[in-house]
Amino acid sequence: MSSQSFLQMNTVFISILVEALPFILLAVIISGIIQMFVTEEMLAKIIPKNRFLSVLVTTLLGALFPACECGIVPITKRLISKGVPLHAATGFMLTGPVINPVVVMSTFAAFGNSWRMVWYRCGLSFFVALVIGLILSFQFEDGQLKQELSHHSSHKMSFRSKLEGMIRHTIDEFFSVGKFLVMGGLIAAAMQTYVKTSTLLSIGHGKYTAILVMMGLAFILSVCSSADAFIASSFRSTFGTGSIVAFLVFGPIFDIKNLLMMMGTFKKKLVFSLLIYTVVFTFIGAIFIS
């Protein structure tokens, strides 16, 4: 390992951490607020009992949260612990990092103030989340968290007690998620340094291989969804619209750091199923767009 390569890896690693930490912090604060201030009764009023409508509602709710993929897992975990059905929470987890105001505007700006790529990205992301949420509603029962979270009744607690509880949960969650961010960041930095992008690009000449290569690149680069559109736009002269949309949809759902967070939160069978379904439906959608 040359010292230059090591320095490059170190720089990439630090940039990933600096980029992700504000979103992680925002996510664990939201997670703490949900734990102490949002009751099961509140969520029951918002989320319909019907499986299709529940996925539809949470998929749309995901669009309102300015959450990066780095921070969506702890929020999802907290929602499930509060009684939100797994399939409904998954819809939220899959759209939150892609269809939110920050990502929409960054995509709009990255592609020359054009709405075309924004519609493709949001449309395919919505389709992927809706289909996967419905499939999971038939495939899995609830109880897919690796470690079930304790329920604290906050009905009779004072505001000060709730605030203290929120701060405590936020700190615990930050360190719990932080270790996966560090591990994922290190692996992503090493992959970016030692796996040459040119090698991947040389494979992606065909219509179908180009889509798979761009999805693989999104996984390896592990760029925050609020900034990935600027990287995607740099490939416009090399790849077609479908493969670029695949990059923009797949990366925020599955990259190295996000996969590790999911593996630390959910049972392996669920994570593996999510990965397979996301690859398949993103690939199919990208073919139609091409």
SETORVO-216517 format. One record per atom (N, C-alpha, C, O, CB): residue in one letter; x, y, z. Coordinates in pm, whole numbers, plus 50000, padded with zeros to 5 digits. Glycine has a CB too. Example, Ala and Ser with C-alpha at 12.3 -4.5 7.8 and 13.67 -1.06 7.14 Angstrom:
A513194943150780
A512304955050780
A513204967050780
A514244966850846
A511314955350905
S512854977550708
S513674989450714
S512905000350787
S513415011450804
S514084994050572
END
This chain:
M500854988150000
M500005000050000
M500895012450000
M501615014850097
M499045000050123
S500855020349895
S501705032149887
S501155042949979
S499955043350008
S501795037249741
S502055051850023
S501635062550114
S500655072050046
S499775077650110
S502865070350165
Q500825073849913
Q499925082649838
Q498505076849835
Q497525084149852
Q500445084649694
S498415063649812
S497105057049810
S496445057749947
S495245059949958
S497245042349766
F497265055850051
F496725056350187
F496185070350219
F495125071750280
F497805052350289
L496935080550178
L496485094350200
L495195097250125
L494295104050175
L497575104350158
Q495115091950002
Q493895093649922
Q492705086949991
Q491625092749998
Q494085087749781
M492925074650041
M491875067550111
M491445075250236
M490255076150265
M492345053350149
N492405080650308
N492125088250429
N491285100650397
N490365104050471
N493435092350498
T491615107350288
T490875119350246
T489435115950210
T488505122950250
T491565126050126
V489255105050135
V487905100550096
V487095096850221
V485915100350232
V487985088449999
F487735089750313
F487065085350437
F486575097450517
F485435097750563
F488035076850524
I487455107450534
I487075119450610
I485955126950541
I485035131850606
I488295128650629
S486005127850407
S484955134850333
S483605127850348
S482565134450357
S485325135950183
I483615114450351
I482365106850371
I481795109750510
I480585111950524
I482625091550354
L482655109850612
L482205112650748
L481645126750761
L480565128850817
L483355110650847
V482385136550708
V481955150550717
V480615152650646
V479765160150693
V483025159850656
E480445145850533
E479215147050455
E478035140550527
E476915145750524
E479405140650318
A478295129250592
A477205121350650
A476815125650792
A475645124450828
A477595106850652
L477755130450871
L477495133151013
L476325142751040
L475525139951130
L478725138651076
P476185153950966
P475035162650994
P473695155550975
P472755157951051
P475085174850904
F473615146850874
F472365139550848
F472125128850954
F470985126450995
F472405133150708
I473195122350998
I473085112551107
I472555119451232
I471655114451300
I474455105751135
L473135131151263
L472725138651382
L471255142651374
L470505141151471
L473605151151400
L470835147651258
L469435151251236
L468535139151255
L467475140051317
L469245157251096
A468965127751201
A468155115451207
A467985110551349
A466885106651388
A468795104551122
V469065110551429
V468955105251566
V468145114751654
V467505110451749
V470345103051627
I468175127751622
I467325137251696
I465845134451665
I465015134051755
I467685152151659
I465535132451534
I464155128951495
I463735115751562
I462615114451610
I464035127551339
S464675106151564
S464415093251627
S464075095051776
S463155088751827
S465625083851611
G464835103551844
G464585106251986
G463235113052008
G462535110052104
G465685114952043
I462875122351918
I461575129251927
I460435119151909
I459455119451983
I461475140451819
I460595110251810
I459555099951787
I459395091251912
I458275088051952
I459925091051664
Q460535087451973
Q460495078552089
Q459735084952206
Q458935078252271
Q461915074952134
M459975097852232
M459435103952353
M458145112052332
M457355113552425
M460475112752414
F457935117252211
F456805126352192
F455725120852099
F454605126052097
F457305139352137
V456035110352022
V455035104651930
V454515091651989
V455295082452016
V455645102251786
T453215090752010
T452625078852070
T452125069251962
T451935072951846
T451475082652165
E451915056952005
E451375046851914
E450005051051861
E449645048151746
E451265033151985
E449245057851944
E447915062451904
E447985072851791
E447185072651698
E447175068452025
M448955081751801
M449155091851695
M449445085251562
M448865088851460
M450295101551732
L450355075451564
L450745068551441
L449585060551384
L449405059651263
L451945059351467
A448785054651475
A447635046651431
A446615055251356
A445955050451264
A446965039851552
K446505067951396
K445575077051328
K446075080851188
K445275082851096
K445375089751412
I447385081651172
I447975085851045
I448005074450944
I447695076350827
I449385091351066
I448395062350991
I448665051250900
I447445042050889
I447005036350989
I449885043250948
P446885040650768
P445705032250748
P445995017450777
P447145013050774
P445185033750605
K444935010050805
K445074995550831
K445304987850701
K446024977850700
K443824990250902
N444714992450593
N444864985850463
N446324985850420
N446984996150424
N443994992850357
R446834974050378
R448284973050351
R448724981950235
R449794988050240
R448654958450320
F447894982650130
F448284991050016
F448295005850055
F449235013050023
F447324988849897
L447235010250123
L447145024350163
L448235027950264
L448755039050262
L445775027350222
S448565018450353
S449595021250454
S450955023550388
S451705032550427
S449695009650556
V451285015350287
V452545017150214
V452515030150136
V453505037450131
V452805005150118
L451365033150076
L451235045449998
L451435057850086
L452145067150048
L449845045949930
V450815057850204
V450905069350295
V452335071150345
V452855082350344
V449955067450414
T452995060350389
T454355061650443
T455365064850334
T456365071550358
T454755048850515
T455105059850212
T455985063250099
T455925078350072
T456945084550043
T455585055249972
L454735083950082
L454575098450063
L455145106150182
L455695117050165
L453095101950044
L455015100550304
L455585107050422
L457095108050413
L457705117850457
L455195099350549
G457705097650354
G459155097750336
G459635109750258
G460755114450276
G459605085150267
A458775114650169
A459135126150084
A459225139150163
A459805148950116
A458125127649971
L458645139450283
L458625151850362
L459855153450451
L460115164350501
L457375152350446
F460605142550472
F461735142950563
F463035145650487
F463355138150394
F461845129850642
P463795156050523
P465075158650456
P466155149350508
P467205153950553
P465495173350475
A465905136150501
A466845126350558
A467705120150449
A467215115950345
A466075115250633
C468995119750477
C469925112850388
C469815097950416
C469275093950520
C471405117950408
E470315089450324
E470275075050348
E471065071150471
E470795060750532
E470805067550227
C472045079450509
C472855076650629
C471985076350754
C472295069150849
C473965087050645
G470905084250756
G470145085650879
G468745079750876
G468025080650975
G470045099650912
I468345073750765
I466975069050753
I466725056350834
I465605053850878
I466635066650607
V467775048150853
V467605035350924
V467205037251070
V466265030851115
V468905027250917
P467895046051148
P467455047851287
P466035053051301
P465325049351394
P468385057151358
I465615061751208
I464225066851213
I463255055351186
I462235054051254
I464015078351109
T463585047151086
T462725035651052
T462625025951168
T461545020851200
T463265028450927
K463765023351231
K463795014251347
K462885019251458
K462155011451519
K465235012751401
R462925032251482
R462095037951589
R460615037251553
R459785034651640
R462505052451616
L460275039451427
L458875038451384
L458335024251403
L457215022251448
L458735042651236
I459175014251366
I458755000251382
I458564997051530
I457614990051567
I459804990651319
S459465002151615
S459344999451759
S458085005751817
S457595001551922
S460575004751832
K457555016051748
K456335022751793
K455075016251737
K453965020851761
K456365037351754
G455265005351661
G454094998051612
G453735000151467
G452724994851420
G452945001551692
V454545007951393
V454285009451249
V454614996151182
V455694990751205
V455145021251187
P453704990551099
P453964977751034
P455254978150951
P455614988550895
P452784973850944
L455944966850946
L457224965950875
L457114971050731
L457944978950687
L457724951650875
H456084966450658
H455974970150517
H455754985250499
H456234991350404
H454824962450451
A455004991250594
A454755005650587
A456035013450618
A456355023150550
A453635009750685
A456775009050720
A458025015650757
A459065014450646
A459895023350626
A458575009850887
T459025003150574
T459965001050463
T459705011050351
T460655016250292
T459864986650409
G458435013650322
G458095023650220
G458695037150254
G459225044050167
G456575024950207
F458615040850382
F459215053350429
F460735053050412
F461335062750367
F458845055750577
M461355041850449
M462815040650444
M463365041550301
M464455046750280
M463245027450507
L462595036450205
L463095036050067
L462915049349994
L463695052549904
L462385025049990
T461895057150030
T461695069949959
T462335081750030
T462735091449965
T460225072649942
G462435081050163
G462975092350240
G464275098250185
G464375110450173
G463205088050380
P465275089850152
P466555095350105
P466515100449961
P467435107449919
P467625084850118
V465465097149883
V465445100549741
V464435111649710
V464765121449643
V465115088249657
I463215110049760
I462175119949729
I462015129149850
I461075127549928
I460815112949694
N462905138549865
N462745148649969
N463205161949912
N463945162149813
N463545144950099
P462795173149972
P463055186349910
P464525189049877
P464825194849772
P462555197050001
V465435185049967
V466875187649945
V467385180249821
V468065185949737
V467705183450070
V467035167249811
V467495159049699
V466855163449568
V467505163649464
V467175144249726
V465575166949574
V464875171549453
V465565183949395
V465805184849275
V463395174749485
M465885193649483
M466495206049434
M467935203949388
M468375210349292
M466455216649543
S468675195049455
S470065192549412
S470075185349277
S470945187949194
S470815184149519
T469115176249255
T469015169249126
T468635179049015
T469185178548905
T467975157749134
F467695187949046
F467265198248951
F468455207048909
F468635209948791
F466155206949014
A469255211049007
A470415219748979
A471505212248904
A472125217748812
A470975225349110
A471745199548942
A472845191748882
A472615189148734
A473575188048657
A473005178548956
F471355188048694
F471045185048554
F470555197348479
F469625196748398
F469995173948547
G471205208648507
G470975220948431
G469595226748446
G468975230948349
G471215218348288
N469095226948571
N467755232548600
N466675226148513
N465785232948461
N467765247748578
S466775213048499
S465785205548421
S465005196148514
S465595189648601
S466465197548307
W463685195548495
W462855186848579
W462815172448529
W462335163648600
W461435192448587
R463305169948409
R463175156648348
R463805145748436
R463165135648466
R463835156648209
M465055147848477
M465725137748559
M465115136748698
M465115126048759
M467205140848569
V464595147948748
V463925147848879
V462705138748874
V462485130748965
V463505162148922
W461885140048767
W460685131748755
W461055117048740
W460425108348800
W459845136148635
Y462075114148659
Y462515100248643
Y462975094348777
Y462595083248814
Y463655099448540
R463785102048847
R464335097248974
R463235095049077
R463165084349138
R465375107149028
C462395105049097
C461325103949197
C460295093349157
C459805085849242
C460635117549216
G459965092849029
G458985083048981
G459435068749000
G458675060449049
G458685085448835
L460675065848961
L461185052148976
L461345048549123
L461045037349164
L462525050448902
S461825058049203
S461985055549346
S460645052249412
S460535043149493
S462635067649415
F459615059949375
F458275057849430
F457765043949389
F457195036849472
F457305068849381
F457955040249263
F457525027249212
F458235015849288
F457595006349331
F457815026149061
V459555017049303
V460345006749372
V459875005149517
V459674993949564
V461865010349368
A459695016349587
A459285015849728
A457905009749745
A457675001749836
A459305029949789
L456975013549657
L455605008749666
L455524993649641
L454864986449716
L454715016049565
V456204988949537
V456174974649503
V456844966349612
V456314956049654
V456874972149367
I458014970849659
I458744963349762
I457944963149893
I457864952749959
I460144969449787
G457344974449930
G456534974950051
G455384964950046
G455104958250145
G455994988950073
L454714964049930
L453594954649914
L454064940149921
L453414931849984
L452884957149781
I455214937149857
I455744923549861
I456084919650005
I455774908550049
I456984922249770
L456734928750077
L457134925750216
L455924923750306
L456004916350404
L458004937050271
S454794930250273
S453594928750355
S453064914450352
S452404910050446
S452514938550309
F453344907350243
F452944893250233
F454054883750280
F453764872950331
F452554889950088
Q455294887850263
Q456424878750289
Q456834878150437
Q457184867450486
Q457614883050207
F456784889550507
F457324890150643
F456274894350744
F455414902750718
F458494899750649
E456374888150860
E455604892950975
E456414904251038
E457574906351004
E455324881351079
D455794911551131
D456564921551206
D457544914251298
D457514902051308
D455614930951288
G458404921851363
G459404915651450
G460674912251376
G461304902151404
G458844903151513
Q461064920751279
Q462274918451201
Q463464926651251
Q464524926551189
Q462024921551055
L463284933751363
L464414940851422
L465324930651491
L464844921251554
L463934951851523
K466624932551480
K467574923651548
K467404924351698
K467454914351769
K469014927151509
Q467194936551745
Q467014938651889
Q465774947051909
Q465734958751871
Q468254945551953
E464754940951968
E463514948351989
E463754959652089
E464384957552193
E462384938952039
L463244971352057
L463454982952144
L462394983352253
L461244979352233
L463434996052062
S462824988352368
S461904988852481
S460864999852461
S461135010052398
S462674991152613
H459694997552513
H458605007352503
H458545015152634
H458445009352741
H457235000352472
H458595028252623
H458435036752740
H457145044552725
H456975052052629
H459655046352758
S456255042852819
S455015050552812
S455325065052848
S455805068052958
S453935044652908
S455035073952755
S455345088052778
S454085096352802
S454135108652803
S456125093752659
H452965089452821
H451685096652837
H451685105652960
H451235117052954
H450525086752845
K452185100353073
K452075107453200
K453385114153241
K453505118953354
K451635097953309
M454345114553151
M455625120753183
M455545135853162
M454825140653075
M456745114853097
S456285143253244
S456345157753227
S457155161153101
S457895152753049
S456975164553352
F456995173553053
F457725177652933
F459235176652957
F459975172552868
F457345192152893
R459665180453076
R461105180053107
R461625165653103
R462715163053051
R461375186253246
S460845156353158
S461255142253157
S461325136853015
S462235129252980
S460275133753240
K460355140952933
K460375136752792
K461595142352720
K462225135452640
K459085141252720
L461915155052749
L463075161452686
L464365154452725
L465235152052641
L463135176352724
E464485151152853
E465675144052901
E465775130152836
E466855125652798
E465655142653055
G464625123652825
G464595110452760
G464985111252613
G465685102652561
G463195104252772
M464515121952547
M464855123952405
M466355125752388
M466955119852298
M464105136152349
I466965133852474
I468425136152466
I469185123152490
I470165120252422
I468865147052568
R468725115352588
R469375102652621
R469285092952502
R470275086552466
R468725096252747
H468105091852442
H467915083052326
H468755087752207
H469315079652133
H466435082452287
T468815100952189
T469585106552077
T471065103052089
T471695099051991
T469415121852072
I471615104452209
I473045101252231
I473305086352210
I474265082552142
I473485105352374
D472435077852267
D472595063252251
D472545059352104
D473355051452056
D471505055652330
E471565064952033
E471375061751891
E472565066551808
E472995059751715
E470075068051839
F473085078251842
F474205083951766
F475415074651770
F476045072151668
F474585097751822
F475735069551889
F476895060651899
F476615046851840
F477515040151788
F477315059252045
S475345042651849
S474965029751790
S475105030051638
S475655020751578
S473505026151829
V474605040851575
V474675042251429
V476075046151385
V476535042151278
V473655052651380
G476755054051469
G478075059351433
G479095048751398
G479905050651307
G478605067551544
K479065037451469
K480075026951442
K479885020951302
K480855017151237
K479985015851549
F478625019951257
F478365014751122
F478785024951016
F479265021350909
F476875011151104
L478595037751048
L479035048250956
L480555047850938
L481055049050826
L478585062151007
V481275046251048
V482745045751042
V483215033550963
V484085034650876
V483345045551184
M482635021950994
M483025009650921
M482695010750773
M483515007550687
M482314997250981
G481475015450744
G481055016850605
G481895027050531
G482255024950415
G479595020750597
G482205038150598
G483045048450537
G484425043450503
G484975046550398
G483145060450629
L485005035550594
L486335029750569
L486335020350449
L487225020950364
L486825022250693
I485325011550444
I485235001950332
I485015009450201
I485645006350100
I484084991750356
A484105019350203
A483825027150081
A485065034650034
A485345035149914
A482665037050106
A485815040450129
A487035047850094
A488075038450032
A488745042049936
A487625054750219
A488195026350090
A489155016550037
A488745012049897
A489585010749808
A489255004250130
M487445009749878
M486945005449746
M487185016349642
M487625013549530
M485425002149753
Q486905028849679
Q487105039849585
Q488575041649549
Q488905045549436
Q486555052849644
T489455038849646
T490885040849623
T491505029549541
T492345032049455
T491615041949755
Y491075017249567
Y491765005649508
Y490984998649396
Y491544990549323
Y492064995749615
V489675001849383
V488914996549269
V488765007849169
V488055017549194
V487494990849313
K489425006749057
K489455017548960
K488095019148891
K487515009548840
K490555014848854
T487585031448892
T486315034448825
T486385031248677
T485405026748617
T485945049248845
S487545033448618
S487715030848474
S487485016148440
S487005012848332
S489115035048429
T487845007348535
T487634992948514
T486154989848502
T485724982348415
T488264984648629
L485354995948594
L483904993948591
L483294999948463
L482444993848399
L483255000148716
L483755011948429
L483175018748313
L483455011248183
L482655011748089
L483725032848302
S484585004248178
S484924996748056
S483994984948034
S483854980047921
S486374991848064
I483344980248143
I482414968848132
I481054973448077
I480374966048006
I482214961948270
G480684985948111
G479314990348085
G479034995947948
G478575007247936
G478965000448183
H479304988247845
H479044992947709
H477624989847663
H477004997947595
H480044986747612
G477104978047699
G475754974147657
G474694981247738
G474974986847845
G475574959147668
K473464981047688
K472344987647755
K472114982147896
K471924989647991
K471064986147672
Y472144968847908
Y471864962448037
Y473064962948130
Y472914965548250
Y471434947848016
T474254960548076
T475444960948162
T475704975048213
T476214976748324
T476684955748085
A475354985248133
A475544999148177
A474715002048302
A475175008848393
A475165008948064
I473494996748305
I472614998848422
I473224992148544
I473284998148651
I471194993248395
L473674979748529
L474264972348641
L475554978948690
L475814979548810
L474544957748600
V476364983748596
V477624990348633
V477365003148713
V478035005748812
V478454993748507
M476385010948670
M476075023348742
M475475020548881
M475705028248975
M475105031948660
M474735009648893
M474225005849026
M475385001449115
M475425004849234
M473174994449014
G476324993949057
G477514989649131
G478355001549173
G478905001849283
G478364980049046
L478455011349085
L479235023449114
L478585031449227
L479285036649314
L479355032148988
A477255032349226
A476535039349332
A476775032649467
A476935039349569
A475025039749301
F476805019249466
F477045011749589
F478455014349643
F478635016449763
F476854996649564
I479445014349554
I480835016149594
I481135030449639
I481775032649741
I481775012249480
L480655040149562
L480975054149593
L480355058749724
L480945066949795
L480495063049480
S479175053449758
S478505056549885
S478405071649910
S478695076550019
S479255050050002
V477995078849806
V477865093349817
V476495096749876
V475505090149846
V478065100249680
C476455107149959
C475205111450019
C474195115249910
C474575121149809
C475445123350115
S472925111949930
S471915114249827
S471685129049798
S471145132549693
S470615107849868
S472085137749890
S471915152049865
S472965157449768
S472845168749720
S471975159749996
A474005149449740
A475085154049651
A475345144849532
A476105148349442
A476355155549730
D474715132849531
D475065122949429
D474665126949287
D475245121949190
D474415109749462
A473685135949273
A473245140149139
A474355147149062
A474425146248939
A472025149449150
F475225154249135
F476325161349068
F477355151449011
F477965154048907
F477015171149166
I477545140249080
I478425129749028
I477755122748910
I478385120248808
I478785119349140
A476465119748925
A475725112948817
A475745121148689
A475895115648580
A474265110348860
S475585134248701
S475535142748582
S476855142748506
S476875145448385
S475175157048622
S477965139748575
S479265139348507
S479405127248415
S480325126648334
S480395139248610
F478475117548427
F478515105448343
F477595106448221
F477435096648148
F478135093348426
R476995118048200
R476015119348091
R476605116447953
R475915111447865
R475425133148092
S477875119747935
S478505117347804
S478895102647786
S479175098347674
S479735126147788
T478905095047897
T479335080947892
T478155071347895
T478175061047827
T480275077848009
F477125074647973
F475995065447994
F474665071947955
F474525084147954
F475955060948140
G473695063247925
G472355067747888
G471525071648008
G471945069848122
G471655057047810
T470335076947981
T469445081648087
T469065070648185
T469095072848306
T468185087548026
G468725058748135
G468285047748221
G469325043848324
G468995041948441
G467955035748138
S470585042648282
S471645038448375
S471955049348477
S472295046348592
S472915034848297
I471835062148436
I472065073148530
I470945073548635
I471205075948753
I472145086748455
V469695071248591
V468565070748686
V468755059048783
V468465060348902
V467215069348609
A469245047448732
A469515035948820
A470525039648928
A470365035749044
A470045024048737
F471555047248891
F472555052248987
F471875060849094
F472165059449213
F473655060448914
L470985069649051
L470345079249141
L469305072849233
L469025078049341
L469695090149061
V468735061749190
V467705054949271
V468335044449362
V467985043449480
V466655048449180
F469255036449308
F469805025349385
F470745030049497
F470675024949609
F470545015749292
G471605039749466
G472615044349563
G472045048749697
G472565044649801
G473385055549505
P470995057149698
P470435061649826
P469765050449906
P469605051750028
P469455072649801
I469365039749839
I468745028549911
I469805018849961
I469765014450076
I467735021149821
F470765015649874
F471815006349912
F473185011449871
F473505011949752
F471564992649849
D473985015349970
D475405017249948
D476115010050062
D475455003750146
D475795032649943
I477425010650067
I478165002450164
I477785005850307
I477494996850387
I479665004250145
K477785018750342
K477505022550481
K476055019650520
K475775015750633
K477805037350503
N475135021550424
N473735019050453
N473455004150472
N472665000250557
N472855024650340
L474124995850390
L473974981350403
L474414976650541
L473744968450604
L474784974050294
L475544982050590
L476034978250723
L475064982650832
L474844975350929
L477424984450749
M474474994550817
M473494999150916
M472274990050917
M471754986751023
M473065013650885
M471814986150797
M470664977050789
M470994963550853
M470184957850925
M470234975150642
M472204958450825
M472614945450879
M472684945951032
M472434935951100
M473994941350822
G473024957651086
G473084959151231
G471724961451295
G471594960451417
G473984970551266
T470724964351214
T469384967751265
T468344956851240
T467564953451329
T468914980651203
F468354951451118
F467324941651079
F467904927651066
F469114925751057
F466674945850947
K467014917851066
K467434903951046
K467924901950903
K467454908550810
K466274894151078
K468894892750886
K469594891150758
K468664887950642
K468854893150532
K470634880150771
K467664879550666
K466764875550557
K466024887650500
K465834888650379
K465764864950606
L465624896850588
L464924908950543
L465864917650460
L465484922450353
L464384916950664
V467094919750508
V468054928250437
V468384922250300
V468454929450200
V469354929950520
F468584909050296
F468894902250169
F467734903550070
F467934906149952
F469214887250195
S466504901850121
S465314903350036
S465204917549982
S464924919649864
S464034899650114
L465434927250070
L465384941350029
L466394944249919
L466094951149822
L465644950550150
L467594938849935
L468654940949836
L468274935149700
L468414941749597
L469974934749885
I467804922649701
I467414915949575
I466284923449506
I466354926149386
I466994901349603
Y465254926949581
Y464104933849522
Y464504947549467
Y464044951649360
Y462974935349627
T465344954549541
T465764967949496
T466554967149366
T466364975249275
T466614974949605
V467464957249357
V468234955249235
V467304952149118
V467414958149011
V469274943849253
V466384942749139
V465504938149031
V464594949248981
V464514951548860
V464664926249079
F463914956149072
F462914966149029
F463564979048979
F463014985848892
F461964969249144
T464724982449034
T465464994048981
T465934990948839
T465864999448750
T466674997649072
F466424978748819
F466914974348687
F465774974648584
F465944979748473
F467534960148696
I464624968948622
I463464968648531
I463014982948496
I462754986048380
I462294960848595
G462914991448599
G462505005248575
G463465012848486
G463055020648400
G462365012448705
A464765010548507
A465785017348427
A465725013048279
A465975021048189
A467195014548485
I465385000448256
I465254995548118
I464115002848046
I464255006647930
I464994980248116
F462985004748116
F461855011848056
F462195026448027
F461725032147929
F460635011148149
I463015032448113
I463395046548095
I464395048047980
I464395058147910
I463995052248226
S465245037747962
S466305038647859
S465745040947720
S466505041847623
S467145025947859
END
